[in-house]
Amino acid sequence: MRVGYGAASTAGADGVAEHLDPSWLTGDPPWLALFAAWLAEAIAAQIPEPNAMVLGTVDADGIPATRTVLCKGATADGVEFYTGYDSAKGRALAANPVASVTFPWIALERQVHVRGRVVKVDPAETAAYWNHRPRGSQLSGRASQQSQPIGSRADLEAAAAAVADEFGGAEFGGEGSVRVPPPEHWGGYRLVPSRVEFWQGRADRLHNRVVAELIDGGWVVGRLQP
Ligand SMILES: Cc1cc2nc3c(=O)[nH]c(=O)nc-3n(C[C@H](O)[C@H](O)[C@H](O)COP(=O)(O)O)c2cc1C
């Protein structure tokens, strides 16, 4: 699937109506409105997992790692995701509380790249998000010591079954079932952006890149060469 950009009523030389421009980065913070619009367009285009983002961290030894997580909120305060606090990424973030995320909207020929420091989401906000998760996800979340080795699939299923037993069964509303509370080792992180870059593919690889960067406490916007 390949999806064009915007209305093509006034298509330019390469057949597109409009060129991504630093002037699109307005508001406070200047990245938010364009990011929200592009995410909404990725959802509308029905690309798979439109809120998936590749999260880059650096561990205590300086070794980088990336993996995909789901964006569960983007506000002026930052970009949120939920994960295991004792996972490999959680340990890396404890050692180096900075990260990058990349939204690879390839079918739209778009990419957004965000960098900044990372803070834990308030436990009350984590609990509110947790409470909206399906019961099966809650049970799995409690059962998994994310990123730790386990001997077999059978061991994993046994761990999940033990947690289900502890909380009265996998089916909510079943006999004896009780609410599954969020585990201590699980919760949200918020990436607080200090730099957000938007990339839009164009003909002949003369692509558009615009960036909003926090410099000395103020946002500066500009264009980068492709
Ligand atoms: C589409 C997709 C979405 C994912 N979303 C999440 C997520 O929101 N949170 C999470 O902890 N892991 C998520 N994962 C799994 C992670 O990529 C990763 O395997 C896991 O978090 C362990 O990473 P770590 O060992 O580097 O900590 C997702 C994977 C895929 C492919």
The ligand as a Gaussian input file, in Angstrom:
#p B3LYP/6-31G(d) Opt

LIG

0 1
 C        4.239000      -4.120000      17.078000
 C        4.911000      -4.352000      18.408000
 C        4.474000      -3.640000      19.519000
 C        5.072000      -3.847000      20.757000
 N        4.646000      -3.076000      21.811000
 C        5.254000      -3.210000      23.009000
 C        4.902000      -2.352000      24.096000
 O        4.060000      -1.439000      23.976000
 N        5.526000      -2.554000      25.283000
 C        6.490000      -3.521000      25.451000
 O        7.007000      -3.653000      26.556000
 N        6.865000      -4.323000      24.434000
 C        6.285000      -4.187000      23.218000
 N        6.664000      -4.985000      22.168000
 C        7.753000      -5.955000      22.401000
 C        9.096000      -5.228000      22.370000
 O        9.473000      -4.954000      21.027000
 C       10.230000      -6.015000      23.078000
 O       10.349000      -7.312000      22.543000
 C        9.999000      -6.127000      24.588000
 O        9.501000      -4.922000      25.134000
 C       11.300000      -6.476000      25.295000
 O       12.285000      -5.513000      24.989000
 P       13.644000      -5.355000      25.837000
 O       14.129000      -6.740000      26.161000
 O       14.576000      -4.583000      24.961000
 O       13.294000      -4.585000      27.106000
 C        6.105000      -4.790000      20.915000
 C        6.551000      -5.488000      19.798000
 C        5.965000      -5.280000      18.566000
 C        6.481000      -6.036000      17.359000

